[in-house]
Amino acid sequence: DDDEAYLVSCGVAPARVEEADCLLARGLFATLPGGPLAWDADDACDDVLAAAAARGLPLVVANPDLVRPDGRASPMPGRLMARYVTRF
């Protein structure tokens, strides 16, 4: 819920991948102009990742966890990073 406020507090603003300088993997949502995109499956963000890779954008991972601390199987930023590095 606070992803956009977090970005603004860092002095940056969400941008479409076509205009972005990098990708930031911080949580379970992609904050995009027009609203967040929930990552509910491994391939949910593939369009964004493919477009970013085509532009050579770096992926900054603020939390490299692959699974939640409570062990629940939910997508974590580390899984997104692994997918970006291995698929794109």
C-alpha positions as CSV (number, residue, x, y, z in Angstrom):
1,D,0.0,0.0,0.0
2,D,2.9,2.4,0.7
3,D,5.0,1.6,-2.4
4,E,4.3,4.9,-4.2
5,A,4.8,6.9,-1.0
6,Y,8.1,5.0,-0.4
7,L,9.3,5.9,-3.9
8,V,8.4,9.6,-3.6
9,S,10.2,9.7,-0.2
10,C,13.3,8.5,-2.1
11,G,13.0,11.3,-4.6
12,V,11.8,9.1,-7.5
13,A,8.5,8.4,-9.1
14,P,7.0,5.3,-10.7
15,A,7.3,5.3,-14.5
16,R,6.3,3.0,-17.3
17,V,9.1,0.6,-18.3
18,E,9.5,2.5,-21.6
19,E,10.5,5.6,-19.6
20,A,12.2,4.0,-16.6
21,D,15.9,4.2,-15.6
22,C,15.7,0.9,-13.7
23,L,13.4,-1.6,-12.1
24,L,13.0,-1.8,-8.3
25,A,12.0,-5.1,-6.7
26,R,10.9,-4.1,-3.2
27,G,7.7,-6.1,-2.6
28,L,4.9,-8.1,-4.2
29,F,3.5,-5.4,-6.4
30,A,4.7,-3.5,-9.5
31,T,3.8,0.2,-8.9
32,L,3.0,1.5,-12.3
33,P,1.3,4.7,-13.5
34,G,-2.4,3.8,-13.4
35,G,-2.1,1.5,-10.4
36,P,-0.3,-1.5,-9.1
37,L,0.1,-4.9,-10.8
38,A,-0.2,-7.8,-8.4
39,W,2.3,-10.6,-9.0
40,D,0.3,-13.7,-8.3
41,A,2.1,-16.1,-10.6
42,D,5.7,-16.4,-11.8
43,D,4.8,-15.2,-15.3
44,A,2.6,-12.3,-14.2
45,C,5.3,-9.7,-14.8
46,D,6.9,-11.2,-17.8
47,D,5.8,-8.5,-20.2
48,V,7.3,-5.9,-18.0
49,L,10.5,-7.9,-17.4
50,A,10.9,-8.6,-21.2
51,A,10.5,-4.9,-22.0
52,A,13.0,-3.9,-19.3
53,A,15.5,-6.5,-20.5
54,A,15.1,-5.3,-24.1
55,R,16.1,-1.8,-22.9
56,G,19.0,-3.2,-20.8
57,L,17.5,-1.9,-17.6
58,P,19.1,-2.9,-14.3
59,L,17.0,-4.5,-11.6
60,V,17.6,-3.2,-8.1
61,V,16.5,-5.7,-5.5
62,A,15.7,-4.2,-2.1
63,N,14.9,-7.6,-0.6
64,P,16.5,-10.7,-2.1
65,D,14.3,-13.1,-0.2
66,L,13.0,-16.0,-2.3
67,V,10.3,-17.0,0.3
68,R,8.5,-15.2,3.0
69,P,10.0,-15.4,6.5
70,D,6.9,-17.3,7.6
71,G,7.5,-19.9,4.9
72,R,4.4,-19.2,2.9
73,A,4.9,-19.7,-0.8
74,S,4.3,-16.2,-2.2
75,P,6.3,-14.3,-4.7
76,M,9.2,-12.4,-3.2
77,P,11.6,-9.9,-4.8
78,G,14.4,-12.5,-5.0
79,R,12.2,-14.7,-7.1
80,L,11.5,-11.8,-9.4
81,M,15.2,-11.1,-9.7
82,A,16.0,-14.8,-10.4
83,R,13.4,-14.9,-13.2
84,Y,14.8,-11.6,-14.7
85,V,18.3,-12.9,-14.7
86,T,17.6,-16.4,-16.0
87,R,14.8,-15.8,-18.5
88,F,15.6,-12.4,-19.9
